[in-house]
Amino acid sequence: MFKFQLKKCLKLIFLTTVTATFFLGCTTVVEREFPPTKLANIKVGKEFIIYKLNFAYDHAIIYNKNDKKWHLYGIWKDCRSFVHLTADKLTQRNWKKEDKTFSYKNKNIWAPHIIEHDGLFYMFYTSIGVPREMRLAVSKDLYNWEHPSDKPIFAFTNKYSKNLKNKDPMVFRYKDQWIMYYSMMKDAKHWVVGYSTSNDLYNWSSPKICFDEHTEEPNVESPFVVQRGKYFYLFLSARPWPLGAEEVFVSDSPFKWEAKNIVKSINPWHAAEVVQDLDGKWYLSRSSGEQTDFRLAPMEWNDK
């Protein structure tokens, strides 16, 4: 069943890409800016490929100060493992593919997100099933991973559905707590960005909603949040689904965004990570529109 769904998904992606290429050109990136102009005037530079492979999708990028390397974990192949890439420099054009990948009991897994806290690296990802499960693995070096428990950190359901999707986690530190953002369904039809909070990264609260367009379309993939001063920027991809723009929304709260407060649209783009290099410069990552490589582009906030 999964192979059939994957083939169907890839066929849809291919057709969508061909259509977009016919009208726009495969390398054309269109940027649109929106008010309020007093906030970040985000500019995205020319993208470049950091690694080519046969299937590249949602990913996580993080720096390890101990081995002085950048690490990327991302979806590839049949979604039963995450590819592991390393580089001495973030902007390196050809990252190294490590032999050892990440997997969990040969299950389908999606969309890793990795943070560092108190000398440990925490990877959050989705294990595919009904219900979908949000899982946690920990590592001291970004090479060897352990699961603190075989139990998922959550697998939300409600009276409307046994599968609230629970995918694309992103963890953000705010004051004295952690916030996890993810794409989910609030009922049997409607997609939203959900969030949960935690004090210890292991135990998470029941889901609440921070972005809701009251739509049945899954246009809220790969949420990513960045704080700039008193403002919080929410990056969302697949707008429209499956291969649309990366859109950026602004709020003065990390718990609520409105669709009307959009400040940027970048098309095409997908599954962005917002990464700050060691020299302070910012970059926006993506999996390519054809899902054949991982890419980076320089990014400027222009909000000072």
C-alpha positions as CSV (number, residue, x, y, z in Angstrom):
1,M,0.0,0.0,0.0
2,F,2.8,2.4,0.9
3,K,4.6,1.8,-2.4
4,F,1.4,2.4,-4.3
5,Q,0.8,5.6,-2.4
6,L,4.4,6.7,-2.9
7,K,4.2,6.0,-6.7
8,K,1.0,7.9,-6.9
9,C,2.5,10.8,-4.9
10,L,5.6,10.9,-7.1
11,K,3.5,10.8,-10.2
12,L,1.4,13.8,-8.9
13,I,4.6,15.6,-8.0
14,F,6.1,15.0,-11.4
15,L,3.0,16.2,-13.2
16,T,2.8,19.3,-11.0
17,T,6.4,20.0,-11.6
18,V,6.1,19.6,-15.4
19,T,3.2,22.0,-15.4
20,A,5.0,24.6,-13.3
21,T,8.1,24.2,-15.5
22,F,6.1,24.8,-18.7
23,F,4.7,28.1,-17.4
24,L,7.4,29.4,-15.1
25,G,10.7,27.7,-16.0
26,C,12.1,25.1,-13.6
27,T,14.7,27.5,-12.1
28,T,12.4,30.5,-11.7
29,V,11.9,31.6,-8.1
30,V,9.2,34.2,-7.7
31,E,9.1,36.3,-4.5
32,R,6.2,38.4,-3.3
33,E,6.2,40.8,-0.4
34,F,3.2,41.9,1.7
35,P,2.5,44.5,4.4
36,P,3.2,45.3,7.2
37,T,6.4,46.7,5.6
38,K,7.8,47.9,8.9
39,L,8.7,44.3,9.8
40,A,11.2,42.0,8.2
41,N,11.8,42.6,4.5
42,I,13.1,39.1,3.8
43,K,15.3,38.7,0.8
44,V,16.4,35.3,-0.6
45,G,19.5,35.1,-2.7
46,K,20.5,32.6,-5.4
47,E,20.1,29.0,-4.3
48,F,22.8,26.4,-4.7
49,I,22.9,22.6,-4.5
50,I,24.6,21.1,-1.5
51,Y,23.9,17.4,-2.3
52,K,22.2,15.4,-5.1
53,L,20.5,12.1,-4.5
54,N,17.6,10.2,-6.0
55,F,14.9,11.4,-3.5
56,A,15.3,14.3,-1.1
57,Y,12.6,15.8,1.1
58,D,12.0,17.2,4.6
59,H,15.2,17.5,6.5
60,A,17.0,19.0,9.5
61,I,20.3,20.9,9.6
62,I,22.4,21.4,12.8
63,Y,25.9,22.2,13.8
64,N,27.9,20.1,16.2
65,K,30.6,22.2,18.0
66,N,32.4,19.0,19.2
67,D,33.3,17.6,15.8
68,K,33.0,21.0,14.2
69,K,30.8,19.7,11.4
70,W,27.4,20.5,10.1
71,H,24.9,17.6,10.0
72,L,21.9,17.1,7.8
73,Y,19.3,14.3,8.3
74,G,16.5,14.0,5.8
75,I,13.9,11.8,4.1
76,W,15.2,9.7,1.2
77,K,14.6,6.5,-0.8
78,D,11.5,4.6,0.5
79,C,11.1,6.7,3.7
80,R,12.3,3.9,6.0
81,S,15.5,5.7,6.9
82,F,17.0,9.2,7.1
83,V,20.0,10.0,5.0
84,H,22.9,11.5,7.0
85,L,25.1,14.2,5.4
86,T,28.0,16.1,7.0
87,A,30.1,19.2,5.9
88,D,32.9,21.2,7.3
89,K,31.2,24.4,6.2
90,L,27.4,25.1,5.9
91,T,27.8,26.5,2.4
92,Q,29.9,23.6,1.2
93,R,28.7,22.5,-2.3
94,N,29.1,18.8,-2.0
95,W,28.4,17.4,1.5
96,K,29.6,14.0,2.5
97,K,27.1,11.1,2.7
98,E,27.7,9.1,5.9
99,D,27.4,5.3,5.6
100,K,25.3,5.0,8.8
101,T,21.7,6.3,8.4
102,F,18.9,6.6,10.9
103,S,16.0,4.2,11.1
104,Y,13.3,2.9,13.5
105,K,12.2,-0.8,13.3
106,N,12.0,-0.6,9.5
107,K,8.9,1.7,9.8
108,N,8.1,4.5,7.5
109,I,9.5,7.7,9.1
110,W,9.2,11.4,8.1
111,A,10.4,14.9,8.7
112,P,13.2,14.9,11.3
113,H,13.9,18.0,13.4
114,I,17.0,18.2,15.6
115,I,17.9,20.5,18.5
116,E,20.8,20.6,21.0
117,H,20.2,21.1,24.7
118,D,22.6,20.6,27.6
119,G,25.0,18.5,25.6
120,L,22.5,16.2,24.0
121,F,20.9,16.2,20.6
122,Y,17.2,15.6,20.3
123,M,15.6,14.3,17.1
124,F,11.8,14.6,16.7
125,Y,10.2,12.8,13.8
126,T,6.9,11.1,12.7
127,S,6.4,7.3,12.5
128,I,3.8,6.6,9.9
129,G,0.7,4.6,11.0
130,V,-2.8,5.1,12.4
131,P,-2.5,7.1,14.4
132,R,0.7,8.7,13.3
133,E,3.2,8.8,16.2
134,M,5.6,11.6,17.1
135,R,8.8,10.0,18.3
136,L,12.0,11.1,20.1
137,A,15.6,9.9,19.7
138,V,18.6,11.3,21.5
139,S,22.3,11.4,20.6
140,K,25.6,12.6,22.1
141,D,27.4,13.0,18.8
142,L,24.8,13.1,15.9
143,Y,25.9,9.7,14.7
144,N,24.6,7.2,17.3
145,W,21.0,7.5,18.3
146,E,18.9,5.9,21.1
147,H,15.2,6.0,21.8
148,P,14.5,6.7,25.5
149,S,11.3,4.8,25.1
150,D,9.5,2.6,22.6
151,K,6.4,4.6,23.4
152,P,5.8,7.7,21.2
153,I,5.9,11.1,22.9
154,F,2.4,11.5,21.5
155,A,0.0,10.0,19.0
156,F,-3.0,12.4,19.1
157,T,-6.5,11.3,18.2
158,N,-9.9,12.8,18.9
159,K,-13.6,12.0,18.5
160,Y,-13.5,13.0,14.9
161,S,-10.5,11.0,13.7
162,K,-8.0,8.3,14.7
163,N,-5.4,10.0,12.6
164,L,-4.7,13.7,13.3
165,K,-1.6,13.4,11.0
166,N,0.9,14.6,13.7
167,K,3.7,15.4,11.3
168,D,6.6,17.8,10.5
169,P,7.6,18.6,14.1
170,M,9.7,21.7,14.9
171,V,10.8,22.6,18.4
172,F,11.3,26.1,19.6
173,R,12.5,27.5,23.0
174,Y,10.4,30.3,24.4
175,K,11.2,31.7,27.8
176,D,11.1,28.8,30.3
177,Q,9.4,26.2,28.1
178,W,9.6,24.3,24.8
179,I,7.0,24.6,22.0
180,M,6.6,22.0,19.4
181,Y,4.8,23.0,16.2
182,Y,3.5,20.4,13.7
183,S,1.0,19.9,10.9
184,M,-2.1,18.2,12.1
185,M,-5.9,17.9,11.5
186,K,-8.3,19.4,14.0
187,D,-11.0,17.0,12.9
188,A,-11.6,14.5,10.1
189,K,-11.1,17.2,7.4
190,H,-9.5,20.4,8.4
191,W,-5.7,21.0,8.4
192,V,-4.1,23.4,10.9
193,V,-0.7,24.1,12.6
194,G,-0.9,22.6,16.0
195,Y,1.4,23.0,19.0
196,S,2.2,21.4,22.3
197,T,4.4,22.6,25.2
198,S,6.9,20.9,27.4
199,N,9.2,21.6,30.3
200,D,11.5,18.6,29.7
201,L,11.3,17.7,26.0
202,Y,9.9,14.3,26.9
203,N,6.4,15.1,28.2
204,W,4.1,17.2,26.0
205,S,0.8,18.9,26.5
206,S,-2.4,18.2,24.5
207,P,-2.6,19.9,21.1
208,K,-3.7,23.5,20.6
209,I,-4.0,25.4,17.3
210,C,-1.8,28.3,16.4
211,F,-2.7,28.7,12.7
212,D,-6.1,27.9,11.2
213,E,-7.4,28.8,7.7
214,H,-10.4,26.5,8.0
215,T,-9.4,24.6,4.9
216,E,-9.5,20.9,4.0
217,E,-6.2,21.3,2.0
218,P,-2.9,20.2,3.6
219,N,-1.3,23.6,3.0
220,V,0.4,23.8,6.4
221,E,3.4,21.6,5.9
222,S,6.9,21.9,7.6
223,P,6.2,24.8,10.1
224,F,9.3,26.6,11.2
225,V,9.4,29.5,13.7
226,V,12.1,32.2,14.2
227,Q,12.0,35.0,16.7
228,R,13.3,38.4,15.7
229,G,13.0,40.9,18.6
230,K,9.4,40.9,19.7
231,Y,8.1,39.3,16.5
232,F,7.7,35.6,15.6
233,Y,7.9,34.5,12.0
234,L,6.1,31.3,10.9
235,F,7.4,29.6,7.7
236,L,5.0,27.2,6.0
237,S,5.4,25.3,2.8
238,A,3.2,23.5,0.2
239,R,1.1,26.5,-0.4
240,P,-0.8,25.4,-2.4
241,W,-0.2,21.7,-1.9
242,P,1.7,19.7,-3.0
243,L,4.4,21.9,-4.6
244,G,3.6,25.5,-3.9
245,A,5.3,28.4,-2.2
246,E,7.0,28.9,1.1
247,E,5.0,31.6,2.9
248,V,6.0,33.6,5.9
249,F,3.6,35.0,8.5
250,V,4.3,37.3,11.4
251,S,2.9,37.7,14.9
252,D,3.7,39.2,18.2
253,S,2.9,35.9,19.9
254,P,4.4,32.4,19.4
255,F,1.0,30.9,20.0
256,K,-1.1,32.5,17.3
257,W,-0.7,33.6,13.6
258,E,-3.3,34.9,11.2
259,A,-3.3,34.2,7.4
260,K,-3.8,38.0,6.8
261,N,-0.4,38.7,8.4
262,I,1.6,37.3,5.5
263,V,4.9,39.1,4.8
264,K,6.6,36.9,2.2
265,S,5.9,34.3,-0.5
266,I,8.7,32.4,-2.2
267,N,7.7,30.1,-5.1
268,P,8.7,27.4,-5.7
269,W,10.2,26.3,-2.3
270,H,9.6,23.4,0.0
271,A,10.3,22.2,3.5
272,A,12.5,25.1,4.5
273,E,14.9,25.2,7.5
274,V,16.0,28.6,8.6
275,V,19.7,28.2,9.5
276,Q,22.2,30.7,10.9
277,D,25.8,30.1,10.1
278,L,28.7,30.5,12.5
279,D,29.5,34.0,11.1
280,G,25.9,35.2,11.8
281,K,24.7,35.0,8.2
282,W,21.3,33.4,7.5
283,Y,20.3,30.7,5.0
284,L,17.1,29.2,3.8
285,S,17.2,25.5,2.9
286,R,14.9,23.5,0.7
287,S,14.4,20.2,-0.9
288,S,14.2,20.8,-4.6
289,G,11.0,21.0,-6.6
290,E,11.9,17.7,-8.3
291,Q,13.0,16.2,-5.0
292,T,16.5,15.3,-6.4
293,D,18.7,17.4,-4.1
294,F,19.0,19.5,-1.0
295,R,19.7,23.3,-1.6
296,L,20.6,26.4,0.3
297,A,20.1,30.1,-0.4
298,P,21.4,33.2,1.5
299,M,18.7,35.0,3.3
300,E,18.5,38.6,4.7
301,W,16.0,39.8,7.2
302,N,16.4,43.6,6.7
303,D,14.5,44.4,9.9
304,K,16.9,46.7,11.6
